[in-house]
Structures are given as structure tokens and as C-alpha cells.
Amino acid sequence: MPLLAFETSCDETSAAVVHHGRVLSNIISSQISMHAEYGGVVPELAAREHLRNLLPVARAALRDAQVTADQLEAVAATQGPGLPSALMVGLKAAQAVAFALHRPFLGIHHHEAHLYSPWIKGHPPVADFSELRPNVSLIVSGGHTLLVHVRAELEHQVLGSTVDDAAGECFDKTGKLMGLPYPAGPEIDRLAEGGNPKAYDFPRPMIDEPNSDFSFSGLKTSVRYFLRDHPGLLDDAQKVRDLCASVQAATVDVLVAKTVRAARRLGVHWVTMSGGVSRNGALRRELAAACGRAGLTLRLADPSLCADNAAMIGVLAERKLARRAGETSADGDIRPNWAMEAT
């Protein structure tokens, strides 16, 4: 029997139906245009939009999957981490559906779901965990940057995380300094294609540190001072492209170096990457090249599954349900600051 999943951790309202690893539907309603006016996600506005969109999105997911509510085996939702008011909408809706149908409910860790999104492939998407090998996984998004050692299915350990700004947050904040629209990450990626990544030398924070932690606030500050010391630079279109390419190169260098170093240290032969920033073209190219030089096999999440989505929530929930490892109390609360624990 199929499983219905909800994802509302930030500014995407998503519902998906999963059956035996096959994603029968994955509906996503984005709020980007609404939050662009404010230069970032406004939590209360996000929660209101989730309330407005969740029921139509859920109905569309069931319709596209050709599944009725009484055919569901279980219901899942993101329990954390994320914006408290946004999480609350999806979690409580899922619990209500599970209670009404007398079905199990599963609260899923958002980052743990990202870990397994690179193993969802094809059209329609199907999760194939038979191919899963021990790997180092880079999860990189607007709010989080993590390196995780995945030893086997549902067995993992966090190696390091960001100590301040995440990579995507750095892109958005530096883009704001340049006057780029929100979210700035995709715009920086686009402009960088026509720029020189060696035009300006920005710091690569913590790139030589032996640990697996990240820090990008210093890079953001360097861009601020650089723009202060180069008035008028933003009036030159080519220099803006060069600036975007240089900032992107500094960020990508750190992410790639730390990921490959961790894989070598642990002796694993596979690397995976997921999260919203993993759609960045330069990051995908440079990580692929570095893995090739190091003799590592790289597995990337499909671009359609990089951003927040309910498909990855449903796939992980189904695996946990099969192993009797994830059923959650039907009245459990949100966990906005939920740290991913070793399993």
C-alpha cells in the first residue's frame, strides 16, 4: 500500500505518494516569488502559504498517483529541522490524516532524507538502495552544510557541519550585497558562467583545517569590504560576472576539498551530494572532476530532487516503516533544531 508524505520545513509546500520505492507523484508549490520582495524567507508568511496550499497540493499528489486516502498504508512528514511555524503546518496535518485513517505516522529528519535522494533515479523516479555503497555525503543548502559518513542504509554519522553561515546562505548574502535578486544563488551561478573565477582572490575559509567543518561568514565579510574598497565596480557588467565567478570559486573549492579529503580519510570509494545548492553548475562540475582524479564514484541527486521535496521524505519513511525503525507518536511535536544523530 502507498505512503503519503508532506514537506513544509521552509518555503516549499510539497506532498508525494510513494509505493515500493517508486515516486508516484511529487507536487511542489514554491513561495520564492512572494519572499523575493523581502530578500529572504519570512517565517510567518511561509506558514500562511503552507496553510493555503497544503490541502490542494495533497489532493493533487493523490490524484496524480491515482490513489485514494483509504488506500494509504502510512503518513509521513518532516519533523525537523526547519522554521517552527512552517514545520507545524505539515506535521500536524500529517498527524491528523494518520489519526483519521488509523494509520502509522512517521516524523522524518529533513537532512537524513537528503542523504538518500541521490539514490532516487529515473522517470518516474524509483529509489534503488541495492546500489547503495558506503559513502561520504555532502548536503549543501541555504540553511545547512553537512558532511556525513553513510556506512550502510539507515546507518550514518555526521562528520562536520557549518559553524556559522551555510554555503547557500553565503551565496544569498553576498548576492544581496551585489544587488542581485533573491534567491541569489542561482543568479550567481548564471552570471559566473561568463566570468573569470581567478579575477579576484577571496579566502577559502577552513580549507586547510583537518576537520570536516565549514565556515562561510568570513567569505561574506570579505566581499563586503571588497565592494567598499572598489566603489563603482557594480556598474561594470563584466566585473560583476567576474566577482560572481570568484565568490563561487572560493565556495566551491572549500566544499570540494573537504568532501574529497573526508572520503580519502575514511577509505570509502563513493561520494554523494544533495540539497538545493547541489544544483550549482560549477559545484557539480568541480566535484565530478575532483572525484575522477581521486578515483571516487560520484552520485548526484537529480536536480528535481535537490530542493526541498516530499518525495525524499516519503522514500525514507517507507524504508523506515519496512524496518520498523521510524514510527513516531501521533501527537509528537516539531523539532526545529533537530540535530542529525549517529545511527
Contacts in CASP RR format, 6 or more apart in sequence:
PFRMAT RR
TARGET T0000
AUTHOR 0000-0000-0000
METHOD contacts of the structure
MODEL  1
MPLLAFETSCDETSAAVVHHGRVLSNIISSQISMHAEYGGVVPELAAREH
LRNLLPVARAALRDAQVTADQLEAVAATQGPGLPSALMVGLKAAQAVAFA
LHRPFLGIHHHEAHLYSPWIKGHPPVADFSELRPNVSLIVSGGHTLLVHV
RAELEHQVLGSTVDDAAGECFDKTGKLMGLPYPAGPEIDRLAEGGNPKAY
DFPRPMIDEPNSDFSFSGLKTSVRYFLRDHPGLLDDAQKVRDLCASVQAA
TVDVLVAKTVRAARRLGVHWVTMSGGVSRNGALRRELAAACGRAGLTLRL
ADPSLCADNAAMIGVLAERKLARRAGETSADGDIRPNWAMEAT
1 19 0 8 1.000
1 71 0 8 1.000
1 72 0 8 1.000
1 73 0 8 1.000
2 17 0 8 1.000
2 18 0 8 1.000
2 19 0 8 1.000
2 24 0 8 1.000
2 65 0 8 1.000
2 67 0 8 1.000
2 71 0 8 1.000
2 72 0 8 1.000
2 73 0 8 1.000
3 17 0 8 1.000
3 18 0 8 1.000
3 19 0 8 1.000
3 72 0 8 1.000
3 73 0 8 1.000
3 74 0 8 1.000
3 75 0 8 1.000
3 76 0 8 1.000
3 314 0 8 1.000
3 317 0 8 1.000
3 318 0 8 1.000
3 321 0 8 1.000
4 15 0 8 1.000
4 16 0 8 1.000
4 17 0 8 1.000
4 58 0 8 1.000
4 61 0 8 1.000
4 62 0 8 1.000
4 67 0 8 1.000
4 69 0 8 1.000
4 72 0 8 1.000
4 74 0 8 1.000
4 75 0 8 1.000
4 76 0 8 1.000
4 94 0 8 1.000
4 97 0 8 1.000
5 15 0 8 1.000
5 16 0 8 1.000
5 17 0 8 1.000
5 18 0 8 1.000
5 75 0 8 1.000
5 76 0 8 1.000
5 77 0 8 1.000
5 94 0 8 1.000
5 108 0 8 1.000
5 310 0 8 1.000
5 311 0 8 1.000
5 313 0 8 1.000
5 314 0 8 1.000
5 317 0 8 1.000
6 14 0 8 1.000
6 15 0 8 1.000
6 54 0 8 1.000
6 58 0 8 1.000
6 75 0 8 1.000
6 76 0 8 1.000
6 77 0 8 1.000
6 78 0 8 1.000
6 90 0 8 1.000
6 91 0 8 1.000
6 93 0 8 1.000
6 94 0 8 1.000
6 310 0 8 1.000
6 313 0 8 1.000
7 13 0 8 1.000
7 14 0 8 1.000
7 15 0 8 1.000
7 16 0 8 1.000
7 77 0 8 1.000
7 78 0 8 1.000
7 90 0 8 1.000
7 110 0 8 1.000
7 308 0 8 1.000
7 309 0 8 1.000
7 310 0 8 1.000
7 312 0 8 1.000
7 313 0 8 1.000
8 14 0 8 1.000
8 50 0 8 1.000
8 54 0 8 1.000
8 77 0 8 1.000
8 78 0 8 1.000
8 86 0 8 1.000
8 87 0 8 1.000
8 89 0 8 1.000
8 90 0 8 1.000
8 91 0 8 1.000
9 78 0 8 1.000
9 80 0 8 1.000
9 81 0 8 1.000
9 82 0 8 1.000
9 83 0 8 1.000
9 86 0 8 1.000
9 87 0 8 1.000
9 110 0 8 1.000
9 308 0 8 1.000
10 41 0 8 1.000
10 46 0 8 1.000
10 82 0 8 1.000
10 83 0 8 1.000
10 86 0 8 1.000
10 308 0 8 1.000
11 30 0 8 1.000
11 31 0 8 1.000
11 32 0 8 1.000
11 35 0 8 1.000
11 41 0 8 1.000
11 46 0 8 1.000
11 49 0 8 1.000
11 86 0 8 1.000
11 308 0 8 1.000
12 28 0 8 1.000
12 29 0 8 1.000
12 30 0 8 1.000
12 31 0 8 1.000
12 307 0 8 1.000
12 308 0 8 1.000
12 309 0 8 1.000
13 28 0 8 1.000
13 29 0 8 1.000
13 31 0 8 1.000
13 49 0 8 1.000
13 50 0 8 1.000
13 53 0 8 1.000
13 54 0 8 1.000
13 57 0 8 1.000
14 26 0 8 1.000
14 27 0 8 1.000
14 28 0 8 1.000
14 29 0 8 1.000
14 57 0 8 1.000
14 308 0 8 1.000
14 309 0 8 1.000
14 310 0 8 1.000
14 311 0 8 1.000
14 313 0 8 1.000
15 25 0 8 1.000
15 27 0 8 1.000
15 54 0 8 1.000
15 57 0 8 1.000
15 58 0 8 1.000
15 60 0 8 1.000
15 61 0 8 1.000
15 310 0 8 1.000
16 23 0 8 1.000
16 24 0 8 1.000
16 25 0 8 1.000
16 26 0 8 1.000
16 27 0 8 1.000
16 61 0 8 1.000
16 309 0 8 1.000
16 310 0 8 1.000
16 311 0 8 1.000
16 313 0 8 1.000
16 314 0 8 1.000
17 23 0 8 1.000
17 24 0 8 1.000
17 25 0 8 1.000
17 61 0 8 1.000
17 62 0 8 1.000
17 64 0 8 1.000
17 65 0 8 1.000
17 67 0 8 1.000
18 24 0 8 1.000
18 311 0 8 1.000
18 314 0 8 1.000
18 315 0 8 1.000
18 317 0 8 1.000
18 318 0 8 1.000
19 65 0 8 1.000
19 67 0 8 1.000
20 318 0 8 1.000
21 126 0 8 1.000
21 127 0 8 1.000
21 315 0 8 1.000
21 318 0 8 1.000
22 124 0 8 1.000
22 125 0 8 1.000
22 126 0 8 1.000
22 127 0 8 1.000
23 120 0 8 1.000
23 124 0 8 1.000
23 125 0 8 1.000
23 126 0 8 1.000
23 127 0 8 1.000
23 311 0 8 1.000
23 315 0 8 1.000
24 64 0 8 1.000
24 65 0 8 1.000
24 66 0 8 1.000
24 67 0 8 1.000
24 124 0 8 1.000
25 60 0 8 1.000
25 61 0 8 1.000
25 62 0 8 1.000
25 63 0 8 1.000
25 64 0 8 1.000
25 65 0 8 1.000
26 61 0 8 1.000
26 125 0 8 1.000
26 304 0 8 1.000
26 309 0 8 1.000
26 310 0 8 1.000
26 311 0 8 1.000
27 57 0 8 1.000
27 60 0 8 1.000
27 61 0 8 1.000
27 64 0 8 1.000
27 310 0 8 1.000
28 57 0 8 1.000
28 307 0 8 1.000
28 308 0 8 1.000
28 309 0 8 1.000
28 310 0 8 1.000
29 49 0 8 1.000
29 53 0 8 1.000
29 56 0 8 1.000
29 57 0 8 1.000
31 41 0 8 1.000
31 45 0 8 1.000
31 46 0 8 1.000
31 49 0 8 1.000
32 182 0 8 1.000
32 183 0 8 1.000
34 45 0 8 1.000
34 49 0 8 1.000
35 41 0 8 1.000
35 42 0 8 1.000
35 45 0 8 1.000
35 46 0 8 1.000
35 182 0 8 1.000
36 181 0 8 1.000
36 182 0 8 1.000
36 183 0 8 1.000
38 45 0 8 1.000
38 182 0 8 1.000
39 176 0 8 1.000
39 182 0 8 1.000
40 172 0 8 1.000
40 182 0 8 1.000
40 183 0 8 1.000
41 83 0 8 1.000
43 83 0 8 1.000
43 84 0 8 1.000
43 85 0 8 1.000
43 86 0 8 1.000
44 85 0 8 1.000
46 83 0 8 1.000
46 85 0 8 1.000
46 86 0 8 1.000
47 83 0 8 1.000
47 85 0 8 1.000
47 86 0 8 1.000
47 88 0 8 1.000
47 89 0 8 1.000
50 86 0 8 1.000
50 89 0 8 1.000
50 90 0 8 1.000
51 89 0 8 1.000
54 89 0 8 1.000
54 90 0 8 1.000
54 93 0 8 1.000
58 93 0 8 1.000
61 310 0 8 1.000
62 68 0 8 1.000
62 69 0 8 1.000
69 97 0 8 1.000
69 101 0 8 1.000
70 101 0 8 1.000
72 97 0 8 1.000
72 101 0 8 1.000
72 103 0 8 1.000
73 103 0 8 1.000
73 104 0 8 1.000
73 321 0 8 1.000
74 98 0 8 1.000
74 103 0 8 1.000
74 104 0 8 1.000
74 105 0 8 1.000
74 106 0 8 1.000
74 317 0 8 1.000
74 318 0 8 1.000
74 321 0 8 1.000
75 94 0 8 1.000
75 95 0 8 1.000
75 97 0 8 1.000
75 98 0 8 1.000
75 101 0 8 1.000
75 103 0 8 1.000
75 104 0 8 1.000
75 105 0 8 1.000
75 106 0 8 1.000
76 94 0 8 1.000
76 105 0 8 1.000
76 106 0 8 1.000
76 107 0 8 1.000
76 108 0 8 1.000
76 313 0 8 1.000
76 314 0 8 1.000
76 317 0 8 1.000
77 90 0 8 1.000
77 91 0 8 1.000
77 93 0 8 1.000
77 94 0 8 1.000
77 95 0 8 1.000
77 105 0 8 1.000
77 106 0 8 1.000
77 107 0 8 1.000
77 108 0 8 1.000
77 313 0 8 1.000
78 87 0 8 1.000
78 90 0 8 1.000
78 91 0 8 1.000
78 107 0 8 1.000
78 108 0 8 1.000
78 109 0 8 1.000
78 110 0 8 1.000
78 113 0 8 1.000
78 313 0 8 1.000
79 87 0 8 1.000
79 91 0 8 1.000
79 107 0 8 1.000
79 108 0 8 1.000
79 109 0 8 1.000
79 328 0 8 1.000
79 332 0 8 1.000
79 334 0 8 1.000
79 335 0 8 1.000
79 338 0 8 1.000
80 87 0 8 1.000
80 109 0 8 1.000
80 110 0 8 1.000
80 334 0 8 1.000
80 335 0 8 1.000
80 336 0 8 1.000
80 338 0 8 1.000
81 109 0 8 1.000
81 110 0 8 1.000
81 111 0 8 1.000
81 144 0 8 1.000
81 335 0 8 1.000
81 336 0 8 1.000
81 337 0 8 1.000
81 338 0 8 1.000
81 339 0 8 1.000
82 110 0 8 1.000
82 336 0 8 1.000
83 336 0 8 1.000
84 334 0 8 1.000
84 336 0 8 1.000
87 334 0 8 1.000
87 335 0 8 1.000
87 336 0 8 1.000
88 334 0 8 1.000
91 107 0 8 1.000
91 332 0 8 1.000
91 333 0 8 1.000
91 334 0 8 1.000
94 105 0 8 1.000
94 107 0 8 1.000
95 105 0 8 1.000
95 330 0 8 1.000
95 331 0 8 1.000
95 332 0 8 1.000
97 103 0 8 1.000
98 104 0 8 1.000
98 105 0 8 1.000
98 330 0 8 1.000
99 105 0 8 1.000
99 330 0 8 1.000
104 321 0 8 1.000
104 327 0 8 1.000
105 327 0 8 1.000
105 328 0 8 1.000
105 329 0 8 1.000
105 330 0 8 1.000
106 317 0 8 1.000
106 320 0 8 1.000
106 321 0 8 1.000
106 326 0 8 1.000
106 327 0 8 1.000
106 328 0 8 1.000
107 317 0 8 1.000
107 326 0 8 1.000
107 328 0 8 1.000
108 313 0 8 1.000
108 314 0 8 1.000
108 316 0 8 1.000
108 317 0 8 1.000
108 320 0 8 1.000
109 338 0 8 1.000
109 340 0 8 1.000
110 308 0 8 1.000
110 313 0 8 1.000
111 139 0 8 1.000
111 144 0 8 1.000
111 146 0 8 1.000
111 148 0 8 1.000
111 340 0 8 1.000
112 156 0 8 1.000
112 316 0 8 1.000
112 340 0 8 1.000
113 312 0 8 1.000
113 313 0 8 1.000
113 314 0 8 1.000
113 315 0 8 1.000
113 316 0 8 1.000
114 139 0 8 1.000
114 141 0 8 1.000
114 274 0 8 1.000
114 275 0 8 1.000
114 301 0 8 1.000
114 312 0 8 1.000
115 137 0 8 1.000
115 139 0 8 1.000
115 148 0 8 1.000
115 150 0 8 1.000
115 156 0 8 1.000
115 272 0 8 1.000
115 274 0 8 1.000
116 127 0 8 1.000
116 129 0 8 1.000
116 132 0 8 1.000
116 153 0 8 1.000
116 312 0 8 1.000
116 315 0 8 1.000
116 316 0 8 1.000
116 319 0 8 1.000
117 274 0 8 1.000
117 275 0 8 1.000
117 301 0 8 1.000
117 302 0 8 1.000
117 305 0 8 1.000
117 306 0 8 1.000
117 311 0 8 1.000
117 312 0 8 1.000
117 315 0 8 1.000
118 137 0 8 1.000
118 272 0 8 1.000
118 273 0 8 1.000
118 274 0 8 1.000
118 299 0 8 1.000
118 300 0 8 1.000
118 301 0 8 1.000
119 127 0 8 1.000
119 128 0 8 1.000
119 129 0 8 1.000
119 131 0 8 1.000
119 132 0 8 1.000
119 272 0 8 1.000
119 299 0 8 1.000
120 126 0 8 1.000
120 127 0 8 1.000
120 301 0 8 1.000
120 302 0 8 1.000
120 305 0 8 1.000
120 311 0 8 1.000
120 312 0 8 1.000
120 315 0 8 1.000
121 128 0 8 1.000
121 302 0 8 1.000
122 302 0 8 1.000
125 302 0 8 1.000
125 304 0 8 1.000
125 305 0 8 1.000
125 311 0 8 1.000
127 315 0 8 1.000
127 319 0 8 1.000
129 153 0 8 1.000
129 319 0 8 1.000
132 150 0 8 1.000
132 152 0 8 1.000
132 153 0 8 1.000
133 268 0 8 1.000
133 269 0 8 1.000
133 270 0 8 1.000
133 297 0 8 1.000
134 149 0 8 1.000
134 150 0 8 1.000
134 151 0 8 1.000
134 152 0 8 1.000
134 268 0 8 1.000
134 269 0 8 1.000
134 270 0 8 1.000
135 149 0 8 1.000
135 150 0 8 1.000
135 263 0 8 1.000
135 268 0 8 1.000
135 270 0 8 1.000
135 271 0 8 1.000
135 272 0 8 1.000
135 299 0 8 1.000
136 147 0 8 1.000
136 148 0 8 1.000
136 149 0 8 1.000
136 150 0 8 1.000
136 159 0 8 1.000
136 259 0 8 1.000
136 262 0 8 1.000
136 263 0 8 1.000
136 266 0 8 1.000
136 268 0 8 1.000
136 270 0 8 1.000
136 271 0 8 1.000
136 272 0 8 1.000
137 146 0 8 1.000
137 147 0 8 1.000
137 148 0 8 1.000
137 149 0 8 1.000
137 150 0 8 1.000
137 156 0 8 1.000
137 271 0 8 1.000
137 272 0 8 1.000
137 273 0 8 1.000
137 274 0 8 1.000
138 145 0 8 1.000
138 146 0 8 1.000
138 147 0 8 1.000
138 255 0 8 1.000
138 259 0 8 1.000
138 271 0 8 1.000
138 272 0 8 1.000
138 273 0 8 1.000
138 274 0 8 1.000
138 278 0 8 1.000
138 287 0 8 1.000
139 145 0 8 1.000
139 146 0 8 1.000
139 147 0 8 1.000
139 148 0 8 1.000
139 273 0 8 1.000
139 274 0 8 1.000
139 275 0 8 1.000
140 146 0 8 1.000
140 166 0 8 1.000
140 167 0 8 1.000
140 168 0 8 1.000
140 255 0 8 1.000
140 273 0 8 1.000
140 274 0 8 1.000
140 275 0 8 1.000
140 276 0 8 1.000
140 277 0 8 1.000
140 278 0 8 1.000
140 283 0 8 1.000
141 166 0 8 1.000
141 167 0 8 1.000
141 168 0 8 1.000
141 275 0 8 1.000
141 276 0 8 1.000
141 277 0 8 1.000
142 166 0 8 1.000
142 167 0 8 1.000
142 168 0 8 1.000
142 169 0 8 1.000
142 171 0 8 1.000
142 172 0 8 1.000
142 276 0 8 1.000
142 277 0 8 1.000
143 166 0 8 1.000
143 168 0 8 1.000
143 169 0 8 1.000
144 161 0 8 1.000
144 162 0 8 1.000
144 166 0 8 1.000
145 161 0 8 1.000
145 162 0 8 1.000
145 166 0 8 1.000
145 167 0 8 1.000
145 168 0 8 1.000
145 214 0 8 1.000
145 216 0 8 1.000
145 255 0 8 1.000
146 158 0 8 1.000
146 160 0 8 1.000
146 161 0 8 1.000
146 162 0 8 1.000
146 340 0 8 1.000
147 158 0 8 1.000
147 159 0 8 1.000
147 160 0 8 1.000
147 161 0 8 1.000
147 212 0 8 1.000
147 258 0 8 1.000
147 259 0 8 1.000
147 262 0 8 1.000
148 156 0 8 1.000
148 157 0 8 1.000
148 158 0 8 1.000
148 159 0 8 1.000
148 340 0 8 1.000
149 156 0 8 1.000
149 157 0 8 1.000
149 158 0 8 1.000
149 159 0 8 1.000
149 262 0 8 1.000
149 266 0 8 1.000
149 268 0 8 1.000
150 156 0 8 1.000
150 272 0 8 1.000
151 157 0 8 1.000
153 319 0 8 1.000
154 319 0 8 1.000
154 320 0 8 1.000
154 323 0 8 1.000
154 325 0 8 1.000
154 343 0 8 1.000
155 343 0 8 1.000
156 340 0 8 1.000
156 342 0 8 1.000
156 343 0 8 1.000
157 342 0 8 1.000
157 343 0 8 1.000
158 339 0 8 1.000
158 340 0 8 1.000
158 342 0 8 1.000
159 212 0 8 1.000
159 262 0 8 1.000
160 211 0 8 1.000
160 212 0 8 1.000
160 213 0 8 1.000
160 214 0 8 1.000
161 213 0 8 1.000
161 214 0 8 1.000
162 213 0 8 1.000
162 214 0 8 1.000
162 215 0 8 1.000
162 216 0 8 1.000
163 213 0 8 1.000
163 214 0 8 1.000
163 215 0 8 1.000
164 215 0 8 1.000
164 216 0 8 1.000
164 217 0 8 1.000
164 218 0 8 1.000
165 173 0 8 1.000
165 215 0 8 1.000
165 216 0 8 1.000
165 217 0 8 1.000
165 218 0 8 1.000
165 220 0 8 1.000
166 214 0 8 1.000
166 216 0 8 1.000
167 214 0 8 1.000
167 216 0 8 1.000
167 251 0 8 1.000
167 255 0 8 1.000
167 277 0 8 1.000
168 185 0 8 1.000
168 216 0 8 1.000
168 276 0 8 1.000
168 277 0 8 1.000
169 216 0 8 1.000
170 216 0 8 1.000
170 217 0 8 1.000
170 219 0 8 1.000
170 220 0 8 1.000
170 251 0 8 1.000
171 183 0 8 1.000
171 184 0 8 1.000
171 185 0 8 1.000
171 188 0 8 1.000
171 247 0 8 1.000
171 248 0 8 1.000
171 251 0 8 1.000
171 277 0 8 1.000
172 182 0 8 1.000
172 183 0 8 1.000
172 184 0 8 1.000
172 185 0 8 1.000
173 184 0 8 1.000
173 220 0 8 1.000
174 184 0 8 1.000
174 188 0 8 1.000
174 219 0 8 1.000
174 220 0 8 1.000
174 223 0 8 1.000
174 247 0 8 1.000
175 184 0 8 1.000
175 185 0 8 1.000
175 187 0 8 1.000
175 188 0 8 1.000
176 182 0 8 1.000
176 184 0 8 1.000
177 220 0 8 1.000
177 223 0 8 1.000
177 224 0 8 1.000
177 227 0 8 1.000
178 184 0 8 1.000
178 223 0 8 1.000
178 227 0 8 1.000
178 234 0 8 1.000
178 240 0 8 1.000
178 243 0 8 1.000
178 244 0 8 1.000
179 234 0 8 1.000
180 187 0 8 1.000
180 188 0 8 1.000
180 191 0 8 1.000
181 187 0 8 1.000
185 277 0 8 1.000
185 280 0 8 1.000
186 279 0 8 1.000
187 244 0 8 1.000
188 244 0 8 1.000
188 247 0 8 1.000
188 248 0 8 1.000
189 248 0 8 1.000
189 279 0 8 1.000
189 280 0 8 1.000
189 281 0 8 1.000
189 282 0 8 1.000
191 240 0 8 1.000
191 241 0 8 1.000
191 244 0 8 1.000
191 245 0 8 1.000
192 241 0 8 1.000
192 244 0 8 1.000
192 245 0 8 1.000
192 248 0 8 1.000
192 249 0 8 1.000
192 282 0 8 1.000
193 245 0 8 1.000
194 241 0 8 1.000
194 245 0 8 1.000
195 238 0 8 1.000
195 241 0 8 1.000
195 242 0 8 1.000
195 244 0 8 1.000
195 245 0 8 1.000
196 241 0 8 1.000
196 242 0 8 1.000
196 245 0 8 1.000
196 246 0 8 1.000
197 245 0 8 1.000
197 246 0 8 1.000
197 248 0 8 1.000
197 249 0 8 1.000
197 282 0 8 1.000
198 246 0 8 1.000
198 249 0 8 1.000
199 239 0 8 1.000
199 242 0 8 1.000
199 243 0 8 1.000
199 245 0 8 1.000
199 246 0 8 1.000
200 226 0 8 1.000
200 242 0 8 1.000
200 243 0 8 1.000
200 246 0 8 1.000
201 246 0 8 1.000
202 219 0 8 1.000
202 222 0 8 1.000
202 223 0 8 1.000
202 226 0 8 1.000
202 246 0 8 1.000
202 247 0 8 1.000
202 249 0 8 1.000
202 250 0 8 1.000
203 218 0 8 1.000
203 219 0 8 1.000
203 222 0 8 1.000
203 250 0 8 1.000
204 219 0 8 1.000
204 250 0 8 1.000
204 253 0 8 1.000
204 254 0 8 1.000
204 257 0 8 1.000
205 214 0 8 1.000
205 215 0 8 1.000
205 216 0 8 1.000
205 217 0 8 1.000
205 218 0 8 1.000
205 219 0 8 1.000
205 254 0 8 1.000
206 213 0 8 1.000
206 214 0 8 1.000
206 215 0 8 1.000
206 254 0 8 1.000
206 258 0 8 1.000
207 253 0 8 1.000
207 254 0 8 1.000
207 257 0 8 1.000
207 258 0 8 1.000
212 258 0 8 1.000
212 261 0 8 1.000
212 262 0 8 1.000
214 254 0 8 1.000
214 255 0 8 1.000
214 258 0 8 1.000
216 251 0 8 1.000
216 254 0 8 1.000
219 247 0 8 1.000
219 250 0 8 1.000
219 251 0 8 1.000
223 243 0 8 1.000
223 247 0 8 1.000
226 243 0 8 1.000
227 233 0 8 1.000
227 234 0 8 1.000
233 239 0 8 1.000
233 240 0 8 1.000
233 243 0 8 1.000
234 240 0 8 1.000
248 280 0 8 1.000
248 282 0 8 1.000
249 282 0 8 1.000
251 283 0 8 1.000
252 280 0 8 1.000
252 282 0 8 1.000
252 283 0 8 1.000
252 286 0 8 1.000
252 287 0 8 1.000
253 286 0 8 1.000
255 283 0 8 1.000
255 287 0 8 1.000
256 283 0 8 1.000
256 286 0 8 1.000
256 287 0 8 1.000
256 290 0 8 1.000
257 290 0 8 1.000
259 271 0 8 1.000
259 273 0 8 1.000
259 287 0 8 1.000
259 290 0 8 1.000
260 271 0 8 1.000
260 287 0 8 1.000
260 290 0 8 1.000
260 291 0 8 1.000
260 294 0 8 1.000
260 296 0 8 1.000
263 269 0 8 1.000
263 270 0 8 1.000
263 271 0 8 1.000
263 294 0 8 1.000
263 296 0 8 1.000
264 294 0 8 1.000
268 296 0 8 1.000
269 295 0 8 1.000
269 296 0 8 1.000
269 297 0 8 1.000
270 296 0 8 1.000
270 297 0 8 1.000
270 298 0 8 1.000
270 299 0 8 1.000
271 287 0 8 1.000
271 291 0 8 1.000
271 296 0 8 1.000
271 297 0 8 1.000
271 298 0 8 1.000
271 299 0 8 1.000
272 298 0 8 1.000
272 299 0 8 1.000
272 300 0 8 1.000
272 301 0 8 1.000
273 283 0 8 1.000
273 284 0 8 1.000
273 287 0 8 1.000
273 298 0 8 1.000
273 299 0 8 1.000
273 300 0 8 1.000
273 301 0 8 1.000
274 300 0 8 1.000
274 301 0 8 1.000
274 305 0 8 1.000
274 306 0 8 1.000
275 301 0 8 1.000
275 306 0 8 1.000
275 307 0 8 1.000
276 306 0 8 1.000
276 307 0 8 1.000
276 308 0 8 1.000
277 283 0 8 1.000
278 284 0 8 1.000
278 300 0 8 1.000
278 301 0 8 1.000
278 306 0 8 1.000
279 303 0 8 1.000
279 306 0 8 1.000
279 307 0 8 1.000
284 300 0 8 1.000
287 298 0 8 1.000
288 298 0 8 1.000
288 300 0 8 1.000
291 297 0 8 1.000
291 298 0 8 1.000
292 298 0 8 1.000
305 311 0 8 1.000
305 312 0 8 1.000
317 326 0 8 1.000
320 326 0 8 1.000
320 327 0 8 1.000
321 327 0 8 1.000
END
